[in-house]
Amino acid sequence: MRPLLACLSALVALSLVVPTIQAAPPNFIFIFADDLGTPPVGAYGNGFYQTPHIDTLARDGMKFNAAYAACPVCSPTRAALMTGQYPARTRITDFIPGGAFPAERLRQPDWQKFLPLSAITLAEELTARGYATALFGKWHLARAYIGTDSIAEGPDRQGFQEVFITHKPKPSADPESDAHGVESTTARALEFIERHRARPFFLYLPHNTIHAPVMAPRALVAKYRARPGSDRPENSPVIAAMMEVLDDSVSRLLAKLDALGLRENTIVIFYGDNGGLLKDAAQTPHRGGKAQLHEGGIRVPLLMRWPGVISAGRVSDAPVTTVDFFPTLLELTGQPAAPDAVVDGLSLAAHLRGGPPPARSAIYWHYPHYHSAGDGGPAGAVRAGDWKLVEYYEHTLAKTGRAPELYNLRTDPTESKNLAASDPARVANLLSMLAAHRKATNAQMPALNPDYDPAKARKAGGKGVD
């Protein structure tokens, strides 16, 4: 008996000095769709759109019902993803290079039209943690969309070790020829996964689809034109065809993970950068669309799969937004963001593992710009719990235009009942919260325009690429 006890004691002592084997940090695949609100994703309830492989991310992982983009247009949301900071703080508050509206009532601020190389990006942080990093697709955070200025501030100088930049097609492009670049980026993604199967990787796939000009192979479009409901304003046969192409890409990525035995240690994230463009399709059941701060412009799909960690079929109603990814992904590597880092987002790591969502007072938006697809001019918004307020800066600064709007998103998710007149105290409180947010982030505000010309207003917008 004594020899047995001695052996057991020796084993216990040995276990105390042998270091514990640490689980490998997870891989990340971040699939970022352009101009994609929730309607074209089947998991969100519209049966016209067929996205079975994207939907498996909800079935096998977690669906967020109240996920938001940091801005109702492209570049600010992408900067927020890279930095974990609100657009008001980065001062990248419009798509780059934005539009000039010289005759409007308000003059837009002189905002930041590229992501400075001094900004610490998510890719840089992950590179420092030993990750292989790649961006295949849209960047849109350089001084120019294409050309030398786009290279000077390209993703290869912001932490991405492998880069292949694509752009939206010209209207004259051939829809049969991979116009939005889904095939070219997917092929590179599959090859990247294969090469880096033995080390942690961050694969960022910011697609150009479903951004205008909307186009897809003719046979696919015809398939959806023949489906019941194709004549409804929220159901676009062309967008449905584009979504099928994107869905096929997701299918191939998931199959590659399975083939390489990487399924359990890879977090797959599917997300949109802002709501859809109304001229292409209604955002039913949401109000508004791209460039607007109603739900149709900022409510986006978010699906996350991590087998064995995220329980299959989970649904979260917690409001989350773009700035949350930066602290979340870093915490999931085992090395959170530095305590002194300026990060506006909250980590969702514990929530993904089954815990409650992080306690947050509100989510904020700041869009001090005009846009050809906009509605109401420069504006800000806040969501605090079930309540949402939209503030129009023409009203704030010039006492004209649209007054603040107040909605209860739990009882009125379509934002059809403006409760501002019946609850002035809540309006005042939310306006105060928005003002405090702008002060805390040193936000730039528009100003009264001495060249305001009502005869020319809304007729002289810029022609930037968004």
CORJO-V41358 format. One record per backbone hydrogen bond with DSSP energy under -1.0 kcal/mol. NH is the residue of the N-H (numbers start at 1). CO is the residue of the C=O. If there is no record, write none. Layout:
# CORJO-V41358
[[NH:CO] [NH:CO]]
This chain:
# CORJO-V41358
[[5:1] [6:2] [7:3] [8:4] [9:5] [10:6] [11:7] [12:8] [13:9] [14:10] [15:11] [16:12] [18:14] [27:265] [28:201] [29:267] [30:203] [31:269] [32:205] [33:271] [34:209] [41:38] [44:41] [45:42] [55:51] [57:54] [59:55] [60:56] [62:304] [63:314] [64:302] [65:316] [68:320] [69:298] [78:74] [79:75] [80:76] [81:77] [82:78] [83:79] [84:80] [90:86] [91:87] [93:91] [104:101] [107:447] [111:109] [112:91] [115:141] [119:116] [122:82] [125:121] [126:122] [127:123] [128:124] [130:127] [131:126] [132:200] [134:202] [135:162] [136:204] [137:164] [138:206] [151:147] [152:148] [154:151] [157:154] [158:155] [160:155] [162:133] [164:135] [166:137] [173:170] [177:174] [181:178] [185:181] [186:182] [187:183] [188:184] [189:185] [190:186] [191:187] [192:188] [193:189] [194:190] [195:191] [196:192] [199:196] [202:132] [203:28] [204:134] [205:30] [207:32] [207:205] [211:208] [221:217] [222:218] [223:219] [224:220] [225:221] [226:222] [227:224] [230:227] [232:229] [235:232] [240:236] [241:237] [242:238] [243:239] [244:240] [245:241] [246:242] [247:243] [248:244] [249:245] [250:246] [251:247] [252:248] [253:249] [254:250] [255:251] [256:252] [257:253] [258:254] [259:255] [260:256] [261:258] [262:257] [266:263] [267:27] [268:305] [269:29] [270:303] [271:31] [273:33] [275:297] [280:277] [281:277] [282:233] [286:283] [290:276] [291:72] [292:289] [296:287] [297:294] [299:295] [300:67] [303:270] [304:62] [305:268] [309:306] [310:306] [314:61] [314:311] [316:63] [320:66] [324:321] [325:322] [328:324] [329:325] [330:326] [331:327] [332:328] [334:331] [335:330] [341:338] [343:341] [344:84] [345:84] [352:348] [353:349] [354:351] [355:350] [363:383] [365:381] [367:379] [369:367] [374:371] [379:367] [380:391] [381:365] [382:389] [383:363] [384:387] [387:384] [388:407] [389:382] [390:405] [391:380] [393:378] [396:392] [397:393] [398:394] [399:395] [400:394] [405:390] [407:388] [409:386] [412:408] [415:412] [419:406] [427:423] [428:424] [429:425] [430:426] [431:427] [432:428] [433:429] [434:430] [435:431] [436:432] [437:433] [438:434] [439:435] [440:436] [441:437] [443:438] [447:107] [449:105] [452:449] [453:103] [456:453] [457:453] [459:456]]
